[in-house]
Amino acid sequence: MIRALFPSRTIAIYMGRMFLIRTFAVLAMLVLILQALDLLSESGHILAHPGNGEPQVWQYLTLRIPEIIAQFLPFSVLLGTIITLSTLNQNSEVIALKASGLSAHQVLAPLLITSLGVALISFTFNDRVVSRATATLDAWQKVEYGPMPIDRGDRTNVWVRDGDDLIQVERVRGMGDHAKLTNVTLFDRTNGSLVAIVTGQNGVRDGHGWKLTPATRFDVATGKKTQLPAIVIGQSVRPDQFTLATIDAGGLSFGALRSAIADLGAGGRPTKALEGAMWHKLSAPLSSILMPLLGAVAAFGLARSGKLFVRAVIGMMLGFLYFVADNFALAMGNIGAYPPFLAAWAPFLLFFMIGEAVLIRTEE
């Protein structure tokens, strides 16, 4: 089967190397341009914090570049495919390959296998590097590019609803019944109207509620402030509502996100949007495999007919339509209109069939 797919090892290596060089050259160009534009808008915010200088700007670059690479790698694969196939077509190399008896699928096979390797590298890079860089950058931006907070797995600025009441916690440490709250504010409301504000420096689990010590109660109607040695609030607030209140799918690896979804599901919390993001962590890197198929229209047809440019434009349009459909499906999944699995995989499967249909219709 391998022999039938790659009749010539030399041709396969030649096309694969050409494809990789052009793909990563396009990626380097895009990263350079987009990072320069991004830095123009963010450098002012970074340097606005007292004490920040050139080292902080370079630190921002190291955290932002992985995100740009992850976002535009599939697009670079598309452009790399079109440039590679257009060059081969322009030099009549595709005609020579087909004249030797190769089918359209055999011509594309080296690019498809190479793009599979790119997809595996992309998934590993996203899971190991991009997720950590995203989480660190988000934490740094929350403190407005001030001193980088130490990541101990703490949650910051957590909001939880308890009936009509709202509870805001500056920092949550630990998990489950051992969770510890710091700088807690309870907005005591009745029928939507604010009745009192209760603040506490420390909070720990106490029975079914949370014990604040020391505490202060401010009565809105009378304007009277009362000092309390301790007070129990949030009788119906579970520990997981604090520890799982804010989950950023982009800042978690595939395994960590899967564990968080399981914890949320066990607590009866909605997980549809996060499930869609989890599946998209698999479908997004695999979109690199689609690009040679969608850009294949640029490989076939006579270059001297003057339609090579039109074919290249058609290939780019198919790629752009895939990215639009992918973002649309993911957005529909986030609002619950699509099931999570369908939101992540439907565009991939749809455009795989479109690419195959165009290829078979035109060349096979």
PyMOL commands that set and color helices and strands:
alter all, ss='L'
color gray80, all
select helices_A, chain A and resi 2-5+9-48+54-90+93-99+104-142+176-178+239-243+249-251+254-266+272-298+303-305+308-334+340-362
alter helices_A, ss='H'
color red, helices_A
select strands_A, chain A and resi 155-162+165-173+180-190+193-206+209-219+225-228+231-233
alter strands_A, ss='S'
color yellow, strands_A
deselect
rebuild
show_as cartoon
